[in-house]
Amino acid sequence: MSVVDVPADLASSAQARRNEPGTDRRRRPLSSRVYLPALAVAAVAAALVGFGLSRHFGGASFSNSMSRLRVTVIGPACLLFIGVFLVVERVRPAQRRSLIARGHRQDFLFAILNATLVVPLVTALSLSFSEVARAALPWIVLPRSGAVPRWAATAVIFVAMDWCNWFVHLANHRLRVLWRFHELHHSQEDMSVLTVFRTHPFIHVSYLFALVPAIVLLANGAMSTAFLVVYALVVAFAHSNTNLGFGPLDRIFVSPNFHRIHHKLDGPQDVNLGFALTIWDQLFHRAVFATDETIRTDTGLPGRPLIVEQSDVRPRHLAVFAAQLVAPFRPMNDADPQEAAGRGIAQDRGVA
């Protein structure tokens, strides 16, 4: 995936031209002021939610669904295990970091965003997508079959859902419009279990595809809240700053050492795309297994094409937070001169 970077001198020249007398920003075409494909993703989200609301989400209870998702994302079990993972990061770290590094504080802001705004958004998107699928393709839902045990259908849903997540993850790296949202997740230079929350709200539009197996087998099986909590914890643990692998089971399950390679600063980031299972990466020849070198590798985006909390002497968490959320909508040929100038500056990683 190639990401367009704007050198600082070019960005400064562009800024100077915009400030010349007689330059009317209102005459600039919309495509030069905003990245239209990113707006299209936001429009799709709005249209989906609007359709769902008009159909009352197909009779599904929005409040119950939102409560279930909130338990999955930030329920007591999740918070307890995240706390345990944070302790393990201190005991057996992949990289030494200060107790509360800049990246940890920034990811905490994204955790708050997920708990307050993203959970309702994802709930509305999920219910709306399911209703659209059932309304447009009613045959997609298989009838109840007594020949298929419910546990077997649930197992199929899990495996198929994990493959869908893998496929969408690959698309996030290959399609520029999706990468503009996904690069935020890869910008973390202080990896921790909290990095699982470092996602743009609209990236969840692409992951709606992972709901298809559940929609197809809805009458035959369903993943319980407890199962979804375990799945979420596995994904969170994979992002932790821990020097931990699963030994022979690394050939099946994603470990922190395996997933860290996906966030590697100086290597291809379209490898080790699995969420819970490594089998998809192996099947499609994208598996890179951990070595002593990769375990302690630096993480982040080469050249810092996205402003990050480590870019300046001061972290400026709230300003950076806002800039990171707006970044996907900025035009490809436009960049803030200060941000562009900071992209090539080598900063000490792990600064407090």
N, C-alpha and C positions, 0 to 999 in steps of 0.2 A: 504494500500500500504506500503510495507516494503522497506526501503531505507538503503542500506548497509553503515555503518559508520566505519571508520578505526581509532582505538585509536591512540593517538599521539605516544606512545612508539612503537607500531607495525609499524607505518609509518616511524618512525625514523630508526628502524632496517632495514626495507626494503631499505631505502635510503642508509644506511651504506653498505649493501650487494651490492648495485649497484655500489658503489664507490670503492669496493675492487679491487686490482690489478688483472688483467686478466679477469675481467668481461666485456664482449663484448655486449653492448646494441643491436648491430645489429643482434645478434643471438637470441634475444628474439622474441618469436612469436608475430605477429601483434596484436593478441587479448590481449596481456599483455601490449601493448603500446597505445592502443586506444580501445574505446568501439565500437565494430563493428556495433551493431544495430543502433547506432546513425549515423554512417557513411551511413548506408543503407537509413535512412530517408533523409539525404542530397542528396544521389544518386537518390532517387525517385524524389526529387524536381528538380534536374538537368535534369533528363530524361523527366519529364513533360514539363519543359520549352523548352527543345530541340525539343520535338515533336510539341509543339505549334508554335515555330518559323518555323519549317519545313512546317507547314500547314498554316502559316501566320495567326495564331489564328482564323482560320475558317472565315476569312474575317472581323473580328471585329477590330475596331480601337484601337490600344494599347494606343495611346496618349489620346484619349477621355475617355477610361476606367480608365486610371491612373488619369486623372484630376478629374473624378467623385469620385474616391476613396480618393484622396487627400482632396477634399472638405468634404467628410464624416469624415475623420480622423482629419484634422487640418485646416478645412475651417474657415472663419470668424465667423460663428455661433458657431462652436465648441469652438474656442478660447475664444469667448465672454462668453459663459456659463461656461467654465472651470474656467475663471477668477472669475465669480460669485460664483462658488462652492468653490473656494479657500477662498473667503471672508467669506462665510457661515461657513467654517471650523474654522475660527477664532472666529466667533460669537457664534456658538453652537457646540463645538468640542466633539467628543466621548472621546478623550484623549488630554490633553494639550501637545502641542509640541512647540518648538521654532519656530520663524517666518519662518526660512528657515532651516529645519532640514536636517541631512545627507541624510535620505531617499528621501527627496524631491529633493535634488540636484542630487542624483543618478538616480531617475526616470526622471529627466529632460534630462539626457544623453540618456535615452531610447526613450524619446519623439523625440529628434533630430534624433536618428537612424531610428525611424519609418517614420519620415517626408522625410528623404533623401534616404534610402535604402530599407526599408521594404515595402513601398507603391509600388514601381516598382516591387519588388519580388512578392508580393501578387497579383498584377494585372496580371503578367505573369502566375503565378500558377493558378489563377482563370480562365483565358481565355483558358489556355491549358487543364485544367481539364474538362471544358465544352466541348471543342472540342473532347477530348478523349471519353467522355460519348456519345456524339452525333455520333461519328464515330463507336464506338464499339457496342453501343446499340441504333440504330436510332429509335427504337420503343418506347424509354423512353419518347420522347417528344410527349405529347398529342396534337392532332390537335385542331384547334380553334373551340370552341363550342359556338354557339349563345345563348344556353340555360343558360350559366353560365355568370352572369354579371362580368365585369372586376374587380370591387371592391371586389366581393366575392372571386375571384381567388387570388387577392392580399392578402386578409385576410388569406386565407388558406396557402399561401406561408409564410407569417409572422409566423403563429402559427407552421407550420411544420419546418421552419428554426430554430425557437427557441427551438423546441424539439430536432432537430439534434445537435444544439450547446450543449444542456444539455447532450445528450448521449455521444458526443465526450469528453465533460468535464469529465464525469465519467470515460471514457476510459483513459484519461490523468492521472487519479489517480490510476487506476487499473493496467495498463500495464507499466512495468518498463521502457521500451524504451521511451515511451511518457512522463513519469514522469521526466525522466532526463532533458527534455526540459521544462516541466511545473513547476518544483520546483523553478525555478528562480522567477516566479510570486509570489509564496508563501513565498519567503524569505524576503519580505518587513516587517520591524519592525516599520516603520513610515508611516502608511497608509495615503494616500491622493488621491485626484481625479487623480493625475498624475500616480498612480500605475497602471492604466489601460494600460499604455504604457510599463510597465515592463514585457515584454514577449520576449521569444527567437524567432528570425526570423523564424526558422524552425518549430516551433509549429504550424504555419499556415497550414502546410501540412495536419495535422490531421483534421483541421476545414474545409477543402475543402468539406467534406461530407455534410456540411450545405448548399452547393449550389444545391444539388439534387432537392429539391422542386422547386427552381426557374427554373431549367432546364426542369423539367417535365411539368410545367405550363407556360413555356415561351410564348407560343402563346396565352394564355388566360389572363395573368396578369403579372405585374412587379412592383417591389417596387421602388418608385421614389427616387431620391437623397435626397429629403427633409425627406422622411420617414426613410431612412438609417441613416441620421444625427441624427434624434430623437432617433433611436434605439441605436446608438453609445453613445449619451449623457446619456441615461438611464443606460447603462452599466458603463460609467465613473462615474456617480453620485453614483452608488451602491458601488464604491470603496472609496468614500470620507470619510474623518475622521469627520463625522458629526453624531450627536445624533439625528437622524431623522427616523421616521417610517411613514407609510401611514395609520395607524389605521386599520379599517376593510379591507382596500384595500391591506394590507399586505398579505391577503389570495390570492391575484391575482398577484400583482406586487412586484418585488424585490426592497427592500429599503436598505439604507446603514446599518441600524441596523440588517437586515436579513442577508445581505451578509458578514458582519464582522465576523459572527460566522463561516463562511467557512474558514476564515483566522486565526481562533483562534489558539493560540500557544499551548495550553494544551488540545486540544480536537480533535475529528475526523474531518478531513478536506474533507471527501467525503460526506458531507452534504451541503444543501443549494447551490446546483450546478447551479441553474437557472441563466440565463442571464437577461431576462426581466420579465419572468413569474415564479411565485412560484408553479404553478399548477403541474409541472412535479415532483418536490420534494415531494409534497403531495401525488401524485398518486403512487410514488415508495417508499414512507415511508422514505424519506430522508430530510424532512422539520423539522427544529428546529427554533422555533420562539423566538424572542428576549426577554430577561429579563434585569433587572437593572444590573446584573452581566455581561452578555455577551456584553452589549453596550460598556463597558469600558475595555473589555478584551484586553490583549496583543496579538499581531499578530507576525507571523514569523514561522520559522521551528525549532522544538525541536532539541537541540544539534548543531544547525548550520552546517548541512552537506554540505552546500554550502557557500563559502566565501561571506561575506556581508560587506557593508561599515561601519557597527558598530563593526566589529570584532577587530579593532586595536585602539590604542590611536589616530592615525591620520586616516582620512577616506580613503586616497589614491584612490580617485574616479576613475581615469582613469585605474589604475592597476587592481582594483576590477572589473571594467566594462569589461575589456578584459578577466579576469579570469572567470567571469560569463558566457560570451559567449562561451568560450572554454570548460567549465565544462562538458556539456553533452557528449563530445567526449573523456573524460578521462576514462581510464580503471577502472572497478569496484574495482580492488584489488590494485590500486595505488592512492596515495594522496600526495599532497605537505605537508611535515612535519609541516611547519608553519601554514598552513591552518588547518590541522588535530588537531594540538595542541590548536588552538584557538576555536575549536568547543565546548569544554566543559567549556569554561571560561564564567562566568556570567558577562555580561557588563550592565551598567546602560542604560536602554532604553530611547530613546529620546535625546541622547547626541547630541550637536550641531556639 
